[in-house]
Amino acid sequence: MKKTVRILGTHGVPAAYGGFETAAENIALFLVRKGWRVIVYCQTKGSGPIVEDVWRGIERVSIPVETDGWKGTSQFDLKSIKHACRSSKDLCLTFGYNTAVFNTLQRIKGIPNVINMDGIEWSRARWGWMKQTILYVNERIGCYVGNHLIADHPEIEKHLLTRAPQRKVSTLTYGADPVTSAPEEAVRALGLEPGSYFNLIARPIPENSILEMVQGFSAKRRGCKLVILGKYQPELDDYHREVLAAASDEVVFPGAIYDPAVVQALRFHSLAYVHGHTVGGTNPSLVEAMAATNAVIAHDNVYNRWVAQGAAVYFSDAASFGACVEQLLTSPETLATLRANSKRRFFEEFTWEHVAGQYEQLLLRYLPK
């Protein structure tokens, strides 16, 4: 009988949503190559029956949900778990703890469930107190009912160890595919010159330090561009309005770009990647920048320092960000060192082959006998 794992908690494959989906796809494809039977639950829009098919060797269980947002995701998670519980001989790998209360079903039925606990989501102020409370409670439940907990960063592991014993917690990061080349056309089509811009890809919220980076960059003429991807709606959001108001004419806002080939080209041909995230664990965007051998300017915190290490120079406010920009513009030696360190660090820790291999070794420990 084939080793079997059911992957729950993501929107499904192929990945078209975020970091969890990308991780699920790459881990699933790796396990299929290693001879596993992999079943991935996929959320679709609408109504009707559950549809099962196969994509690149992965068995997909597509569950339609009519409701949007968090309520729809919760409905999908419950339906997925009920479907997975039909087979007590399989192992579950769950991404996220947002609806961990439903994972008590696996616990009751004795189905082993390895849970990727994501970051400390309940601590993010942007959720509001009600959703923060729901997330906090579900984190506690997930730590109890999960057979093993995955942290994506050593600092997240430290947090989980306040809720669960060491034997039950492991750090497994996110991965990326190395980028060794990319066509220049996509960059030039945006009016940019390869090698003459910094790039930033982040949700436009205060905890990602975008205002500080824009202020620091715009404090003087730079002779290059800062390219910021994302959807900015100044008519609806005060923070978006502040960011746009602080930007000099050397700051470019091309909007939200979802084409992976264009994003990859923007990364590959940038002078450096700037990363202002202040919370969370291992950030997929930072890993993907390192996969493109980017030099990095990163916010100075324990999360970013562990991921980037010698691949980055670090800032804490607008003034220090401006100083980091100036350093990279005036010191080719620093830029070359950061790029070399980025490549080394990426291949040391963040290739999908390495990350998915760690997942397989962990899952083997929990396969039903």
Secondary structure, DSSP 8 states (H G I E B T S, - for coil): ---EEEEESS--SS--S-HHHHHHHHHHHHHHHTT-EEEEEEEEES-S--EEEEETTEEEEEEEE---HHHHHHHHHHHHHHHHTT-TTSEEEEE--TTGGGGHHHHHHT--EEEE--S-GGG-GGG-HHHHHHHHHHHHHHHHH-SEEEESSHHHHHHHTTTS-GGGEEE----B-------SHHHHTTT--TTSEEEEE--SSGGGTHHHHHHHHTTS--SSEEEEES---TTT-HHHHHHHHH--TTEEEEE----HHHHHHHHHTSSEEEE---SSSS-HHHHHHHHTT--EEEE-SHHHHHHHGGGEEEESSHHHHHHHHHHHHH-HHHHHHHHHHHHHHHHHH-BHHHHHHHHHHHHHTT---
